[in-house]
């Protein structure tokens, strides 16, 4: 999956050693392929989390008011 025109990222040797160990325990053919997969999955999670936190929050009082207006709660 490596492309000579692709940018490269430098990581400390100890991290690279951990990466190589992890790659050996997966179906990935190279550290590059594994890192690309991990980054894609991580970014998907971050984007999903960001979308979830952008939704407006509702207070307990707003919920009670809405339930009361629908007739589920009495005064």
C-alpha positions in Angstrom: 0.0 0.0 0.0 3.0 2.3 0.1 3.3 4.9 -2.6 6.6 6.7 -3.2 4.7 10.0 -3.6 3.0 9.7 -0.2 4.1 11.8 2.7 6.0 10.0 5.5 5.6 10.3 9.2 8.5 9.7 11.7 7.9 7.8 14.9 10.2 7.0 17.7 12.1 3.7 17.5 10.3 2.2 20.5 6.9 3.0 19.0 7.9 1.5 15.7 9.1 -1.7 17.4 5.7 -1.9 19.1 4.1 -1.3 15.7 6.1 -4.1 14.1 5.1 -6.5 16.9 1.5 -5.6 16.5 1.6 -6.0 12.7 3.0 -9.5 13.1 -0.2 -10.4 15.0 -2.5 -9.2 12.3 -3.4 -10.0 8.7 -1.7 -6.8 7.5 1.3 -7.2 5.2 3.1 -4.1 6.3 3.4 -1.5 9.0 2.2 1.1 6.5 -1.0 -0.8 5.8 -1.6 -1.3 9.5 -1.0 2.4 10.3 -3.3 3.5 7.5 -6.1 1.2 8.8 -5.6 2.4 12.4 -5.7 6.1 11.4 -8.8 5.6 9.3 -10.7 3.8 12.1 -9.5 6.4 14.6 -10.6 9.3 12.5 -14.0 7.7 11.9 -14.5 7.4 15.6 -13.4 11.0 16.2 -15.7 12.3 13.6 -18.6 10.2 15.0 -17.9 11.5 18.5 -17.7 15.1 17.3 -21.1 14.7 15.5 -22.6 13.2 18.7 -21.3 16.1 20.9 -22.6 18.7 18.5 -26.2 17.7 19.2 -27.9 20.1 21.5 -28.2 19.0 25.1 -31.5 18.9 26.8 -32.0 19.8 30.5 -34.1 17.7 32.9 -36.5 20.7 33.1 -37.0 20.7 29.4 -37.7 17.0 29.4 -40.2 17.4 32.2 -41.9 20.4 30.5 -42.2 18.4 27.2 -43.6 15.3 29.0 -46.0 17.5 30.9 -47.1 19.2 27.6 -47.8 15.7 26.1 -49.9 14.7 29.1 -47.5 12.2 30.6 -46.9 14.2 33.8 -49.3 16.0 36.0 -48.6 19.2 37.8 
